Amino acid sequence: MMARKDATQQKENGREKETAGSVSSSSPSEALVGEVSGEGGASVSIRAVQPSGTRNIGGLELNVNLVPERLRIGPWSVFAHLFVIGVGIFLVLLSPSAVATGGELKAPSPGEFLSMNPPGLFYLVGTFWCWFVLAYMFCFVGWGPMMSYTMWSWSLLTLRYTFATTGASGILWLAWTEWLAEALRFVALANACITFFLWWLILVPFIYYTQDAEGRRAFVKLNLSFFLMNIHVLNFPLALLDFLYNARTLILFDLWVALLVAWVYLTFYLYVLDKIGVHLYVILTPRTPLCALNYTLVLLIYVGIFAALNGITGSWSGTQAG
């Protein structure tokens, strides 16, 4: 009788373990919040249930369910590795020609778009605001957003404004930063363009229409927050005004820097973020044979923006000359 009871108990325990092991990853998970000591030295763990399929990394909320499992888990396509290696070799081979064209970079005198001499109120305010938004993020949001392409773009814009201000300040030992500002001129605007239009034209509609009514209200509220309004709305006009303030014709070095930054972020995304399960952009997944095509399209967007801006500055210069 006791043996039968023990066998029955073992079966029930086995079923409980099997059931616990088969729980889907999309089920709510518990996160340890803290422990409270009670009487007699006993401690009680306090746990908070996180929403289904979500992760919070350094203040960055990730909804795992937005990316299909087949694009999150499984072997990579060999084309992902070949693309990263191939583009890396291409950038190295292109570097002598690109760096040669960038040796004499210098900011042109301000055009008629804004009648202020650098650093002027425009760059001083822009520099302060960019750093303020970064400080706000670290204090009230967390470090997690720095893993995103969006915050890489905002950081480049911050450095562009900072170096443009210090380089033109008249302080001799800071004059070299003017070259750095010019080196970041195109990539700061190109990244802001991609962030702005990709977010509002593709990601926002996709995320909004995959949510229920409550999720949609929360998503709209999130987009109207102070932080997101800056990095997804204000980023583009800030970068565009900076470019038009003292526009110049772009050169090979500008494009090379932008492609290099894009390649570095792609490498970081694939070999760091993907490895730790941070899947921010489904288009960058390495688990489809089309990944190399997706990556190529991203680089071609940079080339297209480069050509468009040179067309604008060329026609603007012609108008001013006329």
N, C-alpha and C positions, 0 to 999 in steps of 0.2 A: 504493500500500500504506500509506504514512504517512498519507495523507488519510483512508483508510478507518478507520485506527486512531484518528485524531483525532475523526472523526465518532462512532465507537463510544464513545470516552471522554466526549464531550460528552453523549451520550444517557445514559450511566451517571450522570454528574454531575447531569443534569436529574432523573433518577429519584430520586437521593438527596435532592435539594432538595425534590422534590414529596412524598416520603415524610416528610421532616422537617416539612414544613408541614402535613401532614394528621394529625399526632399529636394525639390527643384531649387536652383540657385536664384530663381525669381521670387521665392517666398521671402517674407519679411525676415530680417536678420537682427540680432541683438548686439548692441555695442556697449561695452563696459564704460559706465560714466564715472563710478567711484565706489568707495566702500565706507560704511559707517560702522563704528565700533559700538557694540551694545554692552549690556551688563555681563560681567564675568569675562570680559575680553573677547567675546564673540563678535565677529564682523559680518556685516550684511552687505552683499554686493548689490549695487544699483545699476540696472541695465535699462537702456532706452531702445525701443524697437524702431529700426530704421525702415523707411518706406521700401516697398518691394522693388528689387532690382536696382537700388541706388547705392552709390558709394560716395563718401566724402573724403577727399584727400587734400589736406591743407586748406580747407575752405572751398575747394572746387567740387561742386556737386556733379556726379556722373550718373547718368541713367543708362545702365548697361543694356537695357532692352531696346534702346534706339538703334543699336548695331546688331544685325542678325548673328546668331551664334556661329554660323559657318564662316563669318568674316572676322570673328574674334578668336576662335579656337581652331587649331589644326596646323598643318604644315604650310610653310610659305611657298609661293611660286618662285622658281629659280630666277625668273625675270626680275624680281625685286632686287636680289643681290647683284645681278648683272647690270641693272640700271644704275644703282648707287656707285658701283665700281667704274662703269663706263663714263658717267658724268663727272666723277671725280678726276679721272684721267684727262678728260676733255678740258676741264677747268685748269688743270695744271699745265697742259700744253698751251692753253690760250693765255696764261698769266703773263708771259714776257711781253707780248704785244699789248695786252690790256694795261699793265703797269706802266709801260712806256708812254701810253697816251695820257695817263693820269698823273705823271710827274709834275706837270705845271698847272695843276688845278688851282683856280683862284676864283673867288666869288666876284661876279660882275658888279658894277655900281647899280644901286637900286633903280628899278624902272619907274614908270609913272603910276604903277598900280597902287603903291603906297608911298607917300612923300615923306619918309622918315629915314634918317641915316642910321645904319647899324651902330650899336646894338638896338637903340631906340626902344620906345615903349612896347612895340609889337613883340619883339623877341624877348624882352625882359618878362613881360606878362606871360608869354607862351612858355618860356622856360620854367617859371614859377609854377604855372598850372600843371604842366606835365609831371613835375616832381611831386606836386601836391597829390595828384591822383594816384601815383605809385605809393606814396606814404599812406594814403587812405586805404589802399588795398591791403598792404601789409598789416596795418593796425586793425582794420574792421572786417576784412574778408579772409585774409590768410595768404600764404605763399603759393598755394596750389595753382592759381591762375597763371603763374609764370611759366607753366608747362605748355600753355596754349600759344598758337601762332598769333592770336590777337595781342597778347601781352608782349610777345617778342616785337611785334610791330609797334606797339605803344612805346616800348623801351628804345627802339631805334629812333622814333620821332623825338623822344625826350633828349637823346644824345645829340641829334641833329640841331635842335633848338639851343641846347647848352653850348655846343661848340661854335655855333654861329654867333652867339652872344659873346663868348670869351674871345673868339678869334678876331672879332672886329672891335674889341673894347679899347684898343690902343695900348694895352699892356704888352710889352715886348716879349716877355717870357711865356705868354699865352698865344702868341701869333701863330704858332704851329697848329693850333686847334682849328684854324680856319680851313686848313687842308682837310682835316677830318670831317668837318661840317660838309664840305663839298663832296667828299667821298660817300657820305650818307644821303646826299640830296635825292637821288633817284630812288634808292631802295626804301627810304622812309615813305615817299609818296606811293610807290608801287604797292608796298605792303598794306598801306592804309586803304588804297583802292580795293584790293582783293578782300581785305577784312570787311569793309563796308558793304560792298555789293554781294559778296558771297553770303554774308549773314542775313541781309534783308531780302534778297531775291531768292535764295535757295533754302538756307537753314531755317529761318523763321517760319516760312509757310509749311515746310516739312514737319518741324517740331510741333507747330500749332495744331495742324490737322491730324496728328497722331495722338493727341491728348483728348481726354474726356472734358466735360464742361468745367469741372473743378480745376483740372490741370491747365486748361486754357486761361482761366482767370489768373492762376498763379504765374503762368508764363508771361502774360501781358504785364502783370505787376513787376515781375523781375526785369523785363525790358525797359520799364519806366524808372528803374532805380537809378540813383545818382551815379553809381559806378559804371553800369552798362551803358547809360546814356553818353558817358564820356568816351569809353573805349570802342563803342559801336556806332556812335553818331558824330560826336565832336572830332573824332580822330581824322576823318576825311577832310572837312573844311580847314582844320589846322594844318594838315600836310599840304593841301592845295594852295592856301594863302601863302605859306612859306615858299612854295615853289614859284608862284607867280610874282612874289615880291621882288625878286631879282633873278628872273628866269634866264637861263642860258641854254645853248644847244648841248644836248647830251652826247657823250662820247662812249667809245667801247668800254672804257674803264667803269663807267656808271653801270652798264648792263652786266659786266663781269661781277661786280660787287653784289648786285641783286641776285644773280644766279648762284653765287657762292653762298649767300645767306640762305637762300631757298634750299640748296643742297645740304647745308649744315643742319637746318631744321628737319628736313626729311630724314637724314641719318639719325638725328636725335630721336625723332618720333618712332622710327622703326626699331632701332637697336637699344633704346632705353624705355620709352613709354609703352610700346607694344609688349615688351618683355614683362613689364610689371602690371599689365592688364589695363592700362589707361588708353581707351580708344575714343579719341575726341572727334576724328574725322573719318567717316566711312570710306571716303574717296581715297584715303591713303593706306587702306588695308593691303598687306602684301600677300593675301591668301586667295588671289584670283589671277589668272594669266593676263588679265587686262590691266594689271597694276602698272606695268611699264607705260601703257598708253595713257593712263590717268596722270602719271607723273610727268610725262612729256607735255600733256595739255597744260598742266600747271606752269611749266617753264615757258611754254609758248605764250601764255597770258602775260608774263613779264616782257617778252619780246614785243607783243602787241601794244602794251602800255608804253614801252620805250619808243616805238615808232609813232604812236599817237601824240605823245608829248613833244617829240621833235617836230612833228607836223604843226602843232599849235605854236611852239616857240618860233618856228621858221616863218609862219604866216604873220605872227605878231611882230617879229623883227622887220619883216618886209613892209608892214603897215606903218611902223614907226619911221622907217627910212623914207617911205613915200611922203 
